[in-house]
């Protein structure tokens, strides 16, 4: 029996989760929400994490009904992510590891999403679409690595949606992407947007510039409603993602597809991916908001896998890196 605690703070969500042999004991989080039309800055996000981390830590221990002595390993997000929030959270993880005299494991954020998705859904060897505010990748496991088959060459899909939400001055509560999804459900008129798939990679910056520049005039002239534009943006970017995911599945002869990351909660993306999977006689796996959005349990789960495989991180190597590639990690826990 191994109990792992995970600290996640790579962006605006601070989460601490506790896992015991594949069972989630607790998974509280606290989100930094900015006013409508504004994004979140690293300095302010780090301040939010510092202010709330002890409260969230106590909540995680209370909900799990355990004490620090029962924890076997402390896990934290090494990267990728925003520098200041990553460091503010890692300092707490390093501190409690030393206070509690426990080993520590540095976890790749992307792999945390993948391992949590595999745990919750039961997917065995899926092609993974990882979509969030800071990352967009199509991934498959091969020879002890999570190989990246395709990715964004500029901004992430979540960032694209968030930035358009700022143009429309949508609320950031609970998230700008969620509010775009709700508006898109009421959209009826489709605006054709630039469709930029380059081999296995996608590009969102040109598409975003195109709709950002035209949105105010189109809405003012009454040609398109904000709901129409949200609908058009979603349909276009999700079609691009489904296309490159299907191509990776064909290459890998995969019969499973798993969507992870914050944008993976989007029901329209799940519906489009499910239709593609059905045509390929494959199975779609997806999770709900409690696990697809950044959370501490996913870091605990990946760290638990690493710890069980004999991996720990020396204290003098428990640094953070904003650019930590998914395929840099040797996956010692999978056969």
N, C-alpha and C positions, 0 to 999 in steps of 0.2 A: 504494500500500500504506500503510494507516494502522493503527498499533497504539495501542490505548487501554487504560489501566488504571483500574479502578473501585473506589472505596472505599465500602462499605456498612456502616452501624452504627446504623440507626434504632431497633432494639429489642435483643433479647438475642443476636442473631447478628452477629458481626463477620466480614465477608467482603471479600476483595480478589481481583479477577479481571482477567485480561488477555485482550483480544479483538484478533484481527488480521483485518480484513475479513470478519467473520462467522464466524470460526473461534475456538473457545474454546481458548486456549493453557494457561490455568491458572485454577483457581477454588477455592482453599482457604478454609475458614472455621472459626471457633472459636465455640462456643455457651456462653453463661453459663447454667448449670443450677442452680436453687435446690432446697432440700429439698422433699419431698412436702408438699402443702398450702399452699405459699407461692408468691407471684408474685415478679416481679423489680422492684426499685425503680430509678428512674433513676440515682441516685447510685452505687449498687453496680454497675449495668450499665456505666456510664461508666468506673468503675475497672477492671472486667474488660477493656474495650476498650483502655484505656491500657496495661495490663499485657501484652497479647497482640499488639498491632498490629504491632510491629516483627518479631516472629517470623512472623506471617502474611504480612507484606509480603515478607520474605526467601523464604518458601516459594513465594509466587506467582511471584517472579522466577526462582527456581531451577527450578520445574516448567515454566515457559514457555521456559527456556533463553535468556533475553534479559538485557541490561543496561539500566540507566536511560536511556542515550543513545539506545537504539533506540525508546523510547516517544515517541509524537507528542503525546499529550494525556492529562492527568490529569482524571478525573471523580469526583465525590463526590455523596452523597445530601444534598440541601438540605432535604428533608422530603417528606411528613409523617413524624412519628415522635416519639420521646421526646426532649426537649430536651437533656439532659446527654449521652446516648450520641451523638446527632447531632453535637453540638459537638466532642466528644472525637475523633471520626473525621474531621470536617472540618478540624480543626487539623492533623492529620497530612497530609491531602491538600494543604492549602495550603502546608505546609512543604516537602514533596517537590517540588511544582510550582515553588517558588522555587529550591530547591537544584538541581534538574535543569534549571531554566530552560525550563519547558514551559508552554503555555497550559492553562487550567483551565476545566472546564464543570460547572455546577451542575445536577443532574439531579433530576427529580421521581421519587420512589420508585415510585409507582403506574405511571408511564409506563415505568420500568425493567422492571417485571414484564411489561407488555404487549409491549414491543419484544423482550424475551427470548423470550416465548411465541411471537411471530410468527416469530422467527428459527429456533427449535428445531423448531417444528411445520410451518412452511411455510404457515400460515394467511394468506390474502390480506387479507380485509376482514371479520373476524369480529365478532359481538356478543361482548363480553367480560364474563365474570363474574369479578370480582376479590374474592377472599375470603381474609382473613388475620386475624391477631390484633387488628389495629387498624383494619382497613378492610373494608367490604362495599359494593360498587358494581356496578351493571350499566352498561356503557359501550359506546358505538359511535362510530366516527369519522365526522365530517361537517364539511366546510368548515374545514379546518386546526385542528380541535380534537377532543379526545376528550371527547364529550358524555356527561354522567352522566344516564342515563334513570331510574335508581332507586337507592336506597341505604338503609342503616340510619338510622333516626331517633334511635337511642340508642347501644347498644353494638354492636361488630362481632361477627360469628358466631364468629370464633376466640376472642374474649374470653369469649363465652358458654360455649363448650365448655371453655375453660381454667378458668373459675371453677367450673364443675360438677365438674371433675376435682379441684379443691381440696376440695370438699365430701366427695368419696369418698376423699380423701388418696391420689390416684394419683401415681405417680412423674412427675417432669418430664423424665425421661430416656427416649427422646430428645426427646419433647415430650408435654405433657398431651393434646393433641388426638389424637396417634397412639395413645396408650394407651386413650383413650375409643373410638377406632375398633376396636381389637382386642377390647375388652370387648363392644362392640355386636354383634360377629359371633356372640357366644354368647347374646345376648338372645332371648327367645322370646315374652314377654308384653308387649303394647303398652299403655302408659298414655297416655290421651288428654290432650294438653296444649293450652294456649291457642295459637291459630293467628292470628298478627297480621300480615296483609298489608293495607296501606293504600294503595290505588292501585298505584303502582309502587314504593312503599317498604315496608320491613319493620321490625318492632320485636321485639327479643329480650329486653328487660329484664323485662317482665311474665312471660313464659314461664319465664325463669330464676328469678325470685323464686318462682313457683308450684312448680317442681320442687325448688328448694333447701329450701323450707319443709317439703315433704312427704316428701322422700327419707329422712331418718332414721327417721321413724315407719313408712313403708312397708316399709323393709328390716327394721327391728326386728320388725314384726308378721309378717314372712315372706310378705307379699302380693306383693312384687316383689323381685327380686334387683338388685344394682348393675348387672349386665349388662343386665337388662330396662330399667332407667332410661336407661342409655347408648344402647341401641337406640331407645327412644322419643324421646329428645332428638334424636338424629341424624335419624331419619325425619321428624320434624316440621320442624326448621329447614331441612333440605335440600329438603323439598317446597315450602317458602316461597320458597327461592332459585330453584328450577326454574320455579316459576310466574311470577315477575317476569322471569326471563330469557326465557321463551317469549313473554311479552307484548312485550318489547323486540324480539325477533326478528321477530314478526309486524308490528310497526310499521315496522321497517327493511327488511322483506322479505329478511331475512338467511338465507343458506344455510350459514353457518358459526357455530359457537360455540366460544369459547376460554375455558378455566378457568385462571386464574392466581392466585398467592398461596399461602401455606402450607397453607391448608385445601383447596386445589385438589388436593393429593396424595391426598386421601381417596377410596378406591376406590368406596365406596358412593355418594358424591356424583357421581363420574364415571359410574357405572352408571345412576343415575337420570337424569342429564343426557343420556346416550347414548340412552336409551329415548325421551325427549322429542324429541331430534334426529331419530331414525329415523322417528318419526311425522310429522315435518315434512319428511322427505326432505332433512335437513340433515346436516352432518358435525360431529362433536365432535372438538376438539383439546385435548389436555392434556399436561402434562410430568411427569417423575418428580421425586423429592425433590431431586436435585442442582440443579434449576433453578426449581421452584415455591417452595421455601423461600428466604427472603432470601439473596442472594449477591452477590458483587462483580461477577461477569461481567455481570449484568443492568444494572448501573449503567454498566459499560464499554460495553455494546452501545448503550444509549440515548444515552450521551455521544458514542459514535462516530458515530451517526446525526446528532446535532446538529452535531458538529464538521465532518462532511462537507458539511452544509448551510450552513456558514459561521458557525456560532454558537460564541462563546466567552463566558466570564463575566469581566468586569473584576475584578481582585483585591480591590478595595474593596467589591465587591458579593457576595463569596463568603460570605454569611451562611447561617444555618439558620432554618427556620421549622417549628414543630410542626404548623401547619395550612396545608398547601400543596395546594390543590385540583387534581385531575387536569385539570379544564377551564380552569385558569388558563394553561396552557402553549400557546403557538402552535406547532402541529406543522408545521414548515417542511420536513420531510424526506419527507412523503408527498404524493402527487398526488391 
